[in-house]
Amino acid sequence: MSASPYETPGSLLTSKLPGVLATANRGLPPPLSLNPGIPTKHPTTLTNKSPDTALNSTTLFAALAELVGTFFLTLAALTVAAPTTAYAVGLTLLVLVYAIGGLSGCHINPAVTVGLVASRRFPLVEGLLYVGAQIAGALLARFVAGAGLVGHLAGGYRAGSAGASSSGLAS
């Protein structure tokens, strides 16, 4: 009885494995941009930057995309009526992934960015820039929603009131 080809070191699988690995290590082609004038970030270049080139125009443009994305996601969460908030946030996130995902990775959440930096899958300098932009976007959305600049839904907005009353924690 012959041994399985997966168990023998000289089998077809193991003899072709180095070639397969070499092909896989060549890297991915750069992603296609929906807007030819806007640069996109290649996923494999995120961690291969030298410290002197960490802050370039592409990085700043990506941080701006994070600020805008966080602004719209937070605005959707703050201004949509309670029964449909989850749907509004989900659809907003879906649109943002397609709109800014190729530019910045669409983290939109400082916890995601901190997790990627902590696991060393994202550079520290860019991570700090992203977190600052995300916090600024969320604060800007809170200001816009609190000032009633988005229509009649924000007129009755009071910070913390929707979650407390719907969860039964309001006194």
N, C-alpha and C positions, 0 to 999 in steps of 0.2 A: 504494500500500500504506500503510495507516495504522500509526502507531506504537503500541506497547504502552501500555496505560493506566498501567503502572507507571513509564514513562519520561517522560511528559509532566507538566509542573508543574500544569496545570489539570485533571488527571484526577479521576475520582471519588474515588480513594483519597486523594490529597493534599488535596482540598477538604474531606473529612470528617475528616481527621487531627486538626486542632485541637480539634474537638468530642469526638473519642475520647480525646485526651489530657486534656482538661478533665474528662471523666467519670472517667478513671482516677485523676486527682489529687485527687478528693474525699475519698479515704480509705476504709478498710475499716470495716464495721460492727464494733462491739465483739464479741469472741468470747463464745460462750455458756458459762456456767459450769455444770459438772455439779453443783456444790454451790452453791445460791443464796446462802448466807451467807458464802461465801469470795470475796473480790474477785479478779478476774483482771486481768492486765496487758495492755493493748492494745499490739500490736507497734509501732505508729507513735508511741507516746508514750515509748518507751524513750530516745530521744535528744533529745526536745524538752522536757526538764525544766530548770528553772532550778536553780542550785546550792543555793538555800535550801530547796527542796522535794525534794531528791534522797533524803534518808533519811526516809521516812514509814512508816506501819505496813504498807503493801503491800510495800514494799521489804524490810523486816525479815522479813515473813512469807515472801517469796520466798527470802530467804537461809536461813531455817530449812528451807524445802522443799529447797534445795540441800544443806544439811547432812544431812538425813534421806536424801535420794536417794543421796548419795555414800556414806553409811554402809552402806546396804543393798547397793549395787553392790560396794563393797569387801568387805563381809562375804561376799557370794556368791562372789567371786573367791578369797577366802582359805580358805573352809571346805568347798567342794565338792571331791569326789575328782577327781583329775587327768583321767581320760578325758572327763568330762562338764562340766568347768569352762567351756568355751566356750559350751555350751548354757545353762548356768545363768546366766552373765553376760548372754548375749543375751536370754534370757527376762526376767531382772530389768530390763534396760534397756528392754525393750518395755513392761513394766508401769509403770515409772517415767515413761516418756514420756507415757503416758495419765494417770497419777496427778498428776504435777506439771508437765507440759509447759505447761499453761495458766497456771500460777502464776508460774513462773520461767524458762521456756524450756528447762528440763531440760538445762543444760550438763553438770553432774555431773563435769566434768573441768576442772581449772584451766587446762590448755592451751587448751581451747576458749574459756574466758572471756578469757584473756590475748590470744588471737588476735582475738576480737571487739573488745576494748578497743583493741588496736593498730591495727585497721583502722577505728577510730572508728565502729563500729556498735553500741557499747554504752558507756554512761557510765563514766567512770573511777571515781567514788566507789562506784557499785554493783558494778563489777567487782572492786574491792578487797574489798568486803564479801563477794561471792560466793566469791572465792578463799580468803578466811579461813574461811568456812563449809565449803567443800569440803575444805580441809586438816584442819579440826577433825573433820569426819565420817569421813574416812579414818583419822585417828589413833584416833578412838573405836572404829571397827571393828577396827583392829589390836589395840587393848587387849582388846576383847571376845573376839576370836578367840584371842588369846594366853593369855587367862585361862581358856579352856576353858568359857566361859559359854554356848556354843551347842550342846552335845551331844558325842557321842563323836567326831565328825569333827575337832573342834578340839583334842581331847586330844593327838593326835600331831602337832599343827602346830608346825613350827619355821620361823622366818622365813628365807626363801631356800632352804630345803631342797628343796621340790618342783620348782622351776625348775632347780636345779643338777643334781639326779639325773636328771630326765627329758631334759635336754639333753646329758648325758654329760660335764658339766663337774665333777662331783663327784670328789674324789680318793680 
